[in-house]
Amino acid sequence: MPLLVSRTDSRAIRVGFDGIAAADFSVPSLTSVSPDNREIARTAMSLLLNRIDAPDSLREG
């Protein structure tokens, strides 16, 4: 499970990115999100194809 861990005020904050149901029962608590993988893939492919079509368009001179 991919996990993002951050510390604030001596407490660990844990965020999972897989939407597991067990997050509801975790101690300490775990926030779990379920990203839209299809939308992420669509956006990534669009950005890649745009970069292939115009490789210099995003570079700063």
Kinemage of the C-alpha trace (Angstrom):
@kinemage 1
@onewidth
@group {chain A} dominant
@subgroup {mainchain}
@vectorlist {calphas} color= white
{ca met a 1} P 0.000 0.000 0.000
{ca pro a 2} L 1.541 3.361 -0.966
{ca leu a 3} L 1.649 5.510 2.136
{ca leu a 4} L 2.389 9.186 2.707
{ca val a 5} L 3.648 9.958 6.198
{ca ser a 6} L 3.997 13.462 7.604
{ca arg a 7} L 4.748 14.718 11.107
{ca thr a 8} L 3.056 17.716 12.685
{ca asp a 9} L 3.032 18.580 16.380
{ca ser a 10} L 4.724 15.252 17.282
{ca arg a 11} L 1.919 13.245 15.627
{ca ala a 12} L 2.276 11.081 12.554
{ca ile a 13} L -0.298 11.620 9.813
{ca arg a 14} L -0.778 8.615 7.547
{ca val a 15} L -2.552 8.690 4.199
{ca gly a 16} L -3.061 5.597 2.053
{ca phe a 17} L -3.804 5.833 -1.661
{ca asp a 18} L -5.631 2.574 -2.226
{ca gly a 19} L -9.082 3.078 -0.675
{ca ile a 20} L -8.902 0.073 1.658
{ca ala a 21} L -11.849 -0.501 3.985
{ca ala a 22} L -9.523 -1.472 6.857
{ca ala a 23} L -8.535 2.205 7.153
{ca asp a 24} L -11.745 2.732 9.151
{ca phe a 25} L -10.399 0.461 11.894
{ca ser a 26} L -6.724 1.470 11.943
{ca val a 27} L -5.134 2.770 15.158
{ca pro a 28} L -3.672 5.333 14.829
{ca ser a 29} L -6.209 6.462 12.278
{ca leu a 30} L -5.448 6.173 8.585
{ca thr a 31} L -6.943 8.355 5.891
{ca ser a 32} L -7.324 6.381 2.676
{ca val a 33} L -8.336 7.763 -0.691
{ca ser a 34} L -9.193 5.936 -3.870
{ca pro a 35} L -7.934 7.914 -6.872
{ca asp a 36} L -9.569 7.624 -10.300
{ca asn a 37} L -6.831 5.567 -11.969
{ca arg a 38} L -8.434 5.761 -15.417
{ca glu a 39} L -8.478 9.562 -15.303
{ca ile a 40} L -4.878 9.655 -14.091
{ca ala a 41} L -3.869 7.355 -16.976
{ca arg a 42} L -5.800 9.463 -19.516
{ca thr a 43} L -4.145 12.653 -18.300
{ca ala a 44} L -0.688 11.059 -18.292
{ca met a 45} L -1.121 9.774 -21.852
{ca ser a 46} L -2.396 13.137 -23.039
{ca leu a 47} L 0.599 14.917 -21.531
{ca leu a 48} L 2.983 12.347 -23.009
{ca leu a 49} L 1.474 12.571 -26.488
{ca asn a 50} L 1.564 16.377 -26.349
{ca arg a 51} L 5.236 16.238 -25.358
{ca ile a 52} L 5.981 13.822 -28.241
{ca asp a 53} L 4.163 16.063 -30.743
{ca ala a 54} L 5.887 19.255 -29.565
{ca pro a 55} L 8.964 18.359 -27.470
{ca asp a 56} L 10.239 21.952 -27.252
{ca ser a 57} L 6.921 23.617 -26.425
{ca leu a 58} L 7.322 23.260 -22.644
{ca arg a 59} L 10.991 24.174 -22.372
{ca glu a 60} L 11.972 27.602 -21.138
{ca gly a 61} L 14.650 29.433 -23.073
